Amino acid sequence: MSEPTGAARRRGPFEVGDQVQLTDPKGRHYTFTLEAGKNFHTHKGSFPHDELIGSPEGSVVRTTGNVAYLALRPLLPDYVLSMPRGAAVVYPKDAGQILAFADIFPGARVVEAGVGSGSLSSFLLRAIGDQGMLHSYERRPDFAEIATANVERYFGGPHPAWQLTVGDLQDNLSDTDVDRVILDMLAPWECLEAVSKALVPGGILCCYVATTTQLSRTVESIREFGCYAEPQPWESMIRNWHVEGLAVRPDHRMIGHTGFLVTARRLADGVEPPMRRRRPSKGAYGEDYDGPGSQSAAKTAETAATASVETTAGSGDAA
């Protein structure tokens, strides 16, 4: 049985073509590709790549300046933060949330829109494996080119489960019986009709947006579309801790807001979502609300205002 794509590059001694991550005494990282006969240079000296080729992971090398560097293969979270970028990457904390809460499983058929620099594509491909299918859509050819290079660099070549289409998802989506759809784009609500036709009943739609206005419109649009269960919006934050002896405290810096995530389950065709039992706060859908269904909301507010005026006038006549 052959190994999954990229697995051979994750174990064993260092080989030519491997990605190496060096860590200096201050914890700073340096990532490069091993090439026979080349040298790695820093302001603290240099050392030949040949010194690492054939050595096991976790080796320590010293530069000509006698500075020790720990050599390991970069983890995928490290790799996506150091790879060349066209667009901003999906940060590992959000990619992990997507893999977990969008329930990405081996063999899944996934559609992704908004490839960017290939960060999320790499996480998705590793999760679905060679037997899955990831069809990614990217509007910009330059981003698609950067993403392709980054994904192939990580896996050591083209991934058999990946197909990349340059173009708009709405105009080009032809996939059917899709298990999961991931939308990393400015206006995911514009693609609801297209992706809803592709998703299987019980499938998951996951949207990644940056701002609260995008979050609001995405959630309300999913509700209004009518073929999804109640959408779940959230964000995650990471705070590291300093632990040294009895000095145990949170770090002064943390990875805060990077984006919002929304997931929703596709209902069976012809099924209406159950009535939501919730009480929106007063004014939540007032006259200044311009999201989905805003015309009806404004009309309701206008009707209520008219009724209030008529009631007041009637009370004055009676007096």
Buried (B, 14 or more C-beta within 10 A) or exposed (E): EEEBBBBEBBEEEBEBEBBBBBBBEEEEBBBBEBEEEEEBEBEBBEBEBBBBBEBEBEBEBEBEEEBEBBBBBBEBBBBBBBBEBBBEBBBBBBBBBBBEBBBBBEEBBBBBBBBBBBBBBBBBBBBBBBEBBBBBBBBBEEBBBBBBBBBBBBBBEEBBBBEBBBEBBBEBBEBEEBBBBBBBBEEBBBBBEBBBEBBBEEBBBBBBBBEEEBBBBBBBBBBEBEBBBEBEBEBBEEEEEEEEEEEEEEEEEEBEEBBBBBBBBBBEEEEEBEEEEEEEEEEEBEEEBEBBBBEEBBEBBEEEEEEEEEEEEEEEEEE
